[in-house]
Amino acid sequence: MADFPTETHRFQSFDGTELAWTEMGQGRDAVLIHGYASTAEINWIRYGHAAKLAEKGFRVIMPDLRGHGMSAAPHDAASYPPDVTARDGLALVEHLGLTDYDLGGYSLGARTTVRMIVEGGATPRKVMLAGMGLSGLVAASRTGTYFRRILTNLGSFERGSSEWLTEAFLKTSKADPLALLPVLDTFVDTQEAHLQRLTEETLVVAGVEDDHNGSAHELADLLPHATFVEIPGNHMSAVTRPELGRAIADFFAA
């Protein structure tokens, strides 16, 4: 695989909050949004997914969500209104002047992608939803319970437990718990009927053991023009698999 350099840039979002995005490659624009408590580096660059897209002639645009990575991480609740990640995504699309682009994300990034389209009017050519099931969209406001329990009880979990492993990941990603907590309050449910607005050709991809956000099969069945691809792994491990990058690159490039 070719070694593609990266460049990181910053811009001010709709409310003046400074956000960062990283670019790799040249060509057709593809925006990839990372998952909760992760970063663009961890989700898209570290395991070679972005490079696979760059090899196929894409300019890969990878924002760090508000409260994550190199973006600003304010601690006040007022900085995290409902749907803020989607509003930030739309602000980046506008800032870059994107009109003909592909769009996708992992977990929270997938939910953000959906909200950008069905409520925000984003108009990508193709859409990629990874690590996301139907209940993770229609019952999004209830998905933060697990992370809220971890973030408010750090250091108390049994070694080797799911919670302990998640806390270890938070340390690896250098996450800021005081910024991540209010992000949980920004999740907004999407009505099943509104998902019919997602008429773009869509790839739904998930690990065979991933039920973190409900059934990806059910999501693919509901969307008007979706293809489902299953890869090895669970919610945490599937994002590290080379099959994820290949599935995304093949889909966007087809």
Secondary structure as UniProt FT lines:
FT   STRAND          6..12
FT   TURN            14..15
FT   STRAND          18..24
FT   STRAND          28..33
FT   TURN            36..37
FT   HELIX           41..45
FT   TURN            46..47
FT   HELIX           49..55
FT   TURN            56..57
FT   STRAND          58..63
FT   TURN            66..67
FT   TURN            69..70
FT   HELIX           77..79
FT   TURN            82..83
FT   HELIX           84..96
FT   STRAND          101..106
FT   HELIX           108..118
FT   TURN            119..120
FT   STRAND          126..130
FT   HELIX           135..138
FT   HELIX           140..142
FT   TURN            143..144
FT   HELIX           145..151
FT   TURN            154..155
FT   TURN            159..160
FT   HELIX           162..172
FT   TURN            173..174
FT   HELIX           177..184
FT   TURN            185..186
FT   HELIX           192..195
FT   TURN            196..197
FT   STRAND          201..207
FT   TURN            208..209
FT   TURN            212..213
FT   HELIX           216..222
FT   TURN            224..225
FT   STRAND          226..231
FT   TURN            235..237
FT   HELIX           238..240
FT   HELIX           242..253
//
